[in-house]
Amino acid sequence: MCYIDSATEEFKEMLRLFKKGMMTQLEQVRRGENLVLRTLFHEEISLTSKEIADKAELTPPRVAAILLSLEAKDEIIREMSTTDRRKTFIKLSKTGRSRVASDIERNVQKLNFAFEKMGEVHTKEF
């Protein structure tokens, strides 16, 4: 594994470890659709809007507005619970999953580019 791949993997692990810390603060700047999409993407299961609000640290009304927007773009699918009609589950559509996957890939490419520009020594120091 070359140093770029190694650094990218280490950076991904850092993001996971500091999710509730610094990275959450950075994500608060751009709260919205991407945050909801990524929450659904990483959970890999259907969630209620309340669960999304809790996991994404958003208010339920904000999540409701975001879900309406995402539904209009065909990026999520709403499904009624078969056991409790009061519950609606939300999951990513193929379009939504594709959008998140391409965003993640684009971010990895940017990281690789930055690590390449930094060079092996500075990347390891980072």
Helices and strands as residue ranges (DSSP letters): H 3-17, H 22-29, H 33-43, H 49-56, H 60-72, E 76-80, E 88-92, H 94-125
